[in-house]
Amino acid sequence: MLTLEVFDYEIGKLQEHIFQAVAHKENEWIIGRASTCDLVLPSPEISRVHGRISYYQGEYCFTDLGSTDGSRLNNQTVKVNQKYVLKHDDLIRIGNFVISVKAIAKAENLKLDSLNFRLKQQPTWTEGELIVRCVRVIEETSDVKTFSFVADSPIQPAFQPGQFVTLELEIENQKVLRSYSISSPPSRPQTLDITVKRVSSPTTNPELPPGLVSNWLHDNIIVGSKVKLCGGPMGKFTCANKSSQKLLMISAGSGVTPMLSMARWLYDIGSDRDVVFCYSVRTPDDIIMYQELKLIATRYPHFRLVITVTRPESGKPWWGFTGRLSDLMLKQIAPDLSQREVYVCGPEKFMSEAKNLLTSLGLPLENYYQESFGVNKKNRKDKPQEIATSLTELLAVQTIANNSASPMISFARSQKEVICNGEESILEVAQQHNIDIRSGCMQGVCGACKKLKLDGEVKYENEPDALSPDEIAQNYILPCVAFPVDKVVIEA
């Protein structure tokens, strides 16, 4: 039994709460401002689902579930999704509330002490590198696999549902970085899952190469394989730190993976948020994790599953929606669209069409969030001019640049310069001329390509997420989303 005293500094009110654990069973109680929480703390700075108290291996523990304003235990900031063993007289600070642990008694008949079981505060991974080992490979569909990883060291990744990780792999003697959304939820921290679709050459452009990293993972990663993660979990595509009570998740194909993480997390924490989960696939055989989605829809009363098939197959009955996402479909599945926060993930064309549909139906843009990896390449007629490598060529290029409005990029370490049209990112130009700049997400989110700008001016279509104010002040740029304005000199 756990006895807590809850004191509200704002109104000076003291309350007592008692949580009784049952031996040999999982026990947990949710803390937050939502009326469905086990301990309701009615204050606007407290998240709807803020934290959790659990009874685990004979100990009562506190966990912050990715709250907006955080929690403090004995005046120390609590890390997200990490269990902290509670002791007598511990103080938990959440917003204006102070929760004091007044009494602790273990569940009756629980004899874990004799087995020397004791929960330890597990360190978490939030940045830097982490080596993980594959413990499970699941074939979701004919061309989609889920890879489950654990760290050999006693450490767990700390992430928010919807975020991604960047893998560093060696393929054909080349170091390659690629980012993938995490499909598992932070409420199940024992494994970190990524769900990957095999990528073929597009039928409209068969001369283009198939997906390098995704196909390599399919062909090479088996149980026991080790992979390096770098940079820590990243991304702002998450519903965990938002307060809206109504959500609409729209995805297509393998773009469903961050939605799966968010849906699983909402289900695990017993959220009362109203969720419409709209998933577009080619055929019923392409539905990823169909059985689990149906299970969540059955057991989560606030979760509505909507699947639309764009290429129904004769002889295979389908009773759900058919056809591409449309205004009629959106009006039917979410008539209160303007009141919802909307999350969209899938191919670029799909997201562009979805955004146009949503805004035409009155969705405020501040309620729209989307996620994608890779730059949406524009059709450009102009190509960068040939790179200069000799002193004579450099002088010639410099003369042209001085008499031209075209931007120029100088790669200091490589001692190469190139005139470009300003419509391609610095990273794209570097890749076209075999200048090695490591990269990951291609969206300015992961920070893998960060380089020092020695001179010149760059512009961004959108503010990059992966640069701190100090790094910006020190003239660091993200070449994957930085475009040259004039002559730009970078350290590559």
N, C-alpha and C positions, 0 to 999 in steps of 0.2 A: 504494500500500500504506500502511495506517495501523497503526502499532504503539503499543499502549497498555500501560501498567503499572497494574495494579489493586491497591490496598493496602487491606486490611481492618483498620481501627484496633482493632476489638474483639478480634481474635485475632492481630493482627500479621503477617498473611500477605500476601506479595507474589506476584502472578501477572502473566504477560505474555500479551497477546492481540493477534493480527494479523488485520486485515481487508484482503482483497485485492479491489480494484474491477476490474471489467471495462469496458474502453473502449466508449463508445457504447451503454451499457446502463444501465438504472436499477439502482442498488445500494443496499440498505439492510439494516441489522442492528438487531434489537430488543434493548433492555436492560430487564431486570426480574427479578423473583424466580420467575416461572413457568419450569418446567423446559424449555419449548420455546423460550425466548429464546436469541438468539445469544450474548449475554453474560449469564450468570445471576449475580445478586447475591442470595444467600439470606439475606434479613433481613426481619423482619415489617414494618418501617417503609417498605419499598420496595414500590411497587405491582407487581402481577403483570406489567403492561406499563407500564413507567415512562417510557422514552425511546427514542430512535432515533438511530442514526448512519447518515447517507446520503452517497452520493457524487453530487454534483450539479454539472454544468457545470465539472468539473475541480477541485472542492473537496470536502473532507470536512466534514460539518456535524453538529451535535448539535441535537436537538429534544426538548423535554419534552412528552409526549403527554397532559398533563392528569393528572399523578400526584397522589397524595394529599398528600404532604409536600413536593413541589417539588424543584428541583435548583438548583445554584449553579455558575456558570462564572467562574473567577478571582475567587471570593468575591462575585460579583454574582448576585442572584436572576434565574433564567431565566424568561422569559415563556412561557406555554403555547402550543404549536403554532407557534413561531417558530424558523426555522433560524438557527443560529449557526455561522459558519465557524470551524473549528478550526485553531489554529496550534501550532507546536512549543512545548512546555513549558506549554501550557494545562492547567489543573486543573479537573476536573469533580467536584463533591461531590454524592454521592447517598447519603443516610443515613450509615452508618458507613464508606462506601467513598469513597476518593479515586482518581480515574482521571486519570493523567498521560499527556499526548500526548508520546511519546518520538521518533517519527519519522513523516514524511509524504512519500510519493512518489506522483506522479500516475500514473494508469493509462497503460500503454504505448499509443503511437500516438494519444493524445488530443491534438488540436491546437487546442483552444479558445482558448489564449492568443493565437494569431495573429488570432483574431476579436474579441479584446478582451471576451470573456465573463467576467464575474466576479459571483459571487453576492453580493448586498448583504443585510445584515440588514434585512428588510422590517418597517416599523413595523406595529403591529397596533391594531385598534379594539376597545376594551373598555368605553368609556363615552362619554357625550356624544352629539353628532349626527354622522351620516355620510350624505352624498349618494351614492346608488348608481344605476347605469344598467342597465336590462334588456338582456341580450344574447341571451336565448333564451326562447321561450314554447313549452311542450310540452303538447299535449292528451293527457292521460293516459287519460281516459274522456270520455263525452259531457258530463259536467258538472264535470270536474276538470281544472285546468291547473297546470303547474309553471312558475314564473317564476324565471329565473336572473339574479342581479344581480352586478355587479362595481363596485368603486369606481374613479372616474376618477383619483383621487390614488393614489400608490403605497402603499396601505395594505390590510391584510387583516383581516376580522373574526376575533377570537379567541374561540372558543366551545367548549362541551362538547357531545357528541352528546346530543340530547334537549332542548336549551335552545330558547328562543324569542326573537324580536325584535319590537319595536313599531314599526309604520309610522305616520308622521304624514302625512295626506293632506288635500287640500282638495276637498270634495265639496259641490256646490251652495252655494259661498261659505261653507261651514262647515268649520272645522278638526276633523278626526276622527282619533282614535288607535285603532289596533286591533293586537292581538298575534297572531302566527302562529308556530307551531313551525317550526324550520329542518329541512328534509328532507334537505339535503346533510350529509355528515360533515365534521368538522374535518380529517380526513386528506386532503381535497380542497379546500384553502383558496382556490383560484383563484376560485371562485364561491360565492355564498350563495343557496341555493334555498328558496323557500317553495312549498308545494303547497296549492292553494286550491279548495274545492268551492263551486260556485254554490248559493246557498241560496234555495229557493222558500218561499212562504208555506205553513205547515203545513196539511195537508188537513183536520185536525180544527178548525183556526181560520183559515179562509181570509181573515178580515178583518185578520189580523196582517200587517205589511209584510214583504216578502222581505228577505234579508240585504243590508244597505246596502253595506258595504265590500267583501265578497267579490264581489258582483255587479258593483260598480264596477270592481274589478280585472279581472274577466273581460272587461268591455266596453271598457275604456280603456287598459290597459297593453299596449303593443306593444314590439317591439325598438327601443331608443333612448329609451324613456320613463325619466324620472328620478324617484326616490322618496327621501324622507328617512327614515332610521332614527334613532331616538332612544333614549337611555338605555343602549345597549350590550346585548349578548346577556345574557339572564337566565334564571333558573329552576333548581330543584334536581332536576328530573326527568331524571336521567341515571344510567347505569350506570358511567360512567367513573371515578368516585371510590369505587366499591363493590368489595368484595373477594370476593363470592360467586362460586364457580366454576360454579354452575348458575343459569340465568335462564329465566323464563317471561314472554314479552311477549304481552299480550292487547290487541287493538284492534278497533275497529269503524268502518267508514266512513272518513272523513278523519282519524279519530283515529290512523290508522296513521303519520302523518307523523313524529312524534318517534321512533317505532320504526324507521322507515326509516333515519333518521340514525344511530341506535345500531347497527343491523344492518350498515350499510355500513361504519361505523367499525371494528367488531369484525372484519369480513372484511378490511378494508384493512391492519390492523396484525397480521394473522395470529394472532389470539387463539385460545387453546385452550379458552375457556369454552364450556360446554354450553348451547345456546340452543334453546328451543322457541318458535317464532314463530307464534302463533295469531291469525288475522285473520278477522273476521266481516264478510260483505258481503251485500247483497240478492241480486244475481245475479252470474254469472261476468263479465258485462260491466262490473261496478262495481269489479273488482279493480284497484287502483292499482299500477302498476309491476310487473305480474305476471311479465313476462319476466325482469326483473332479480332478483326474489325467487327465481324458479326457478333462475337462474344461481348465485346465492349458495348456495342449498341444494345444488346440484350440486358446487360447488367448495369449499365449506366443510364439512368432514366432521363438525363439531360443531353444525351448524345444521339443525334440523328444521322444515320449513314445513308448517303446518296451516291450511287455509282451509276455512271452513264457509259455505255458502250458505243464507240463510234463506228465499229465494223462488225455488226452482228453476223454470226455464221449460221447458214442454213443447217437444220438438223440439230442445233444446239439451242434449246429454249432459253430465253432471257426475259425475266419479268420486270426488270428495272427500267431506268431511263435509257434511251438510245439517242445517238446524235451528239454533235458538238455542243459545247456550252452556249446557251443563248439567253436573250433577255426574258423569254417566256419561261425557260427553265429556272432562272434565278428568281423570278417573281413567284414561282410556285414553291421553291424550296426555302426561300428566305424573303417572305413578304415584308418583313421588318428590316430589310437590308440596311437602311440608313442608320439604324441603331446598333449595328454590329461593327466589330473590328474584323477586318478581312485579311487573311494570310494566303498568298498565292505562290506556288512553286511549280515549275515545269519548264518545258522548252521555251525559248525566247518568244517565238511567235504566239504560243499559247498564252503566255503572260501578258503580252502586248494586247491581244484581243480581249482577254479577261479584264484588264484594266480599263479599256475603252468601254466595254459593256457596263462595268460597275459604275464608272463615273457618269455614264449616260443615264443610269437609273437613280442617280442622286447620292451615291456614296461620297462622303467628304474625303478628300485626298489624305487628310491627316489620319484617317482610319484605315488606310491601305498600306500593306507591307508585302514585299516580295523578296524572294531569294533565288539566286541562280549563280552558277559558277562558270567563268569564262566570259570573255568580252564579246558583245554582239558586234561582229565585224560588219563594217559598212562597205557598201560597194564603192570602191574608189577607182577612178580612172587613172589618177596619177600615181606613180610609184617613186620611191626614193631614188635619187640619182646614185650612180656608182660611188662606192666609198673610196676615199683617197688614202693611200698607204705610203707613198714616197714623199720626200720633201718637196719635189717639184709639183707633185699632184696636190699636196696640202696647200702650197702657195696659190695654185690655180683655183682650188676650191675656195680658199679664203678670199681671193679677188672676186670670184663669182658671188660669194655670200655678201661681200661688202656692197655690191652693186645690185643686190636682189632683195626683195621683200620676203623671200622664203626663209623659214627657220633653218637652223643647222644644229646638229648634235655632235659634240666632240667627246669621245670616249677616252679619258686621260690615260688610264692604265694600258688600254689596247693601242693607244696612239693612232686612232682612226677618227676621221671626221666624215659626216655625210650631210648633204642638203636634203631636206624632206619637205613634204607639203603641209605639215602641221596637223594633218587629220589622223595620223597614226600615233599611237602612244610610243614613248621612248623605248619601252620593252619590245614592242612589235618591230620597231626599226632595228633594234639590237639583234633580235632573233633572225631577221631577214639577212643579216650580214654576219651570222655566226659569232656574235659577241656574247659571251656567257654571262647571263644574269639569272640567277636562280629565281624561280617564281612559284607561286602556289595557286591562290584563288583567282587571280586575274581581275580582282574587283577592288583592290585597295583595302582589303579586310584583314588578310593574314599577316602582312608585313614582311613576307619572305624576300621580296625584291628590294627592300629598302636600300637606298644609295645616297651618298653625300653629293649634293649639288655644289660644285666649286664656283660656278658663275652662271649668269643668265637668269631667265624667267620662265617658269612653267605655269600651266593652267590645268585645272581639274574640271570635269563636267559636274562632278559631285564631290563634296568634301570627303577625303579619305578617312576611314575609320582607324587605321592602324598606326597613325602618327600621333604622338603625344605633343602637347604645346611646346615642351622643351626641345623635342626633336625637330619640330617645325622651325623654332627659333635658331636651331643649329644648322639649318638649310638641308635637312634630310628630305628626300622626296620618295614617292612610290612610282617607279617607272611604268608599272602596269597600267596606271590610270593618269599619268602625267603627260601632258602634251607640250612640246616646245613652242615658245612664243617668239624668241629670237635665237641668238646663238647660246646654246646651253652646254655647259661643260660638267660632266659627272665623272665619278671616280672609277667607273667600270673599265 
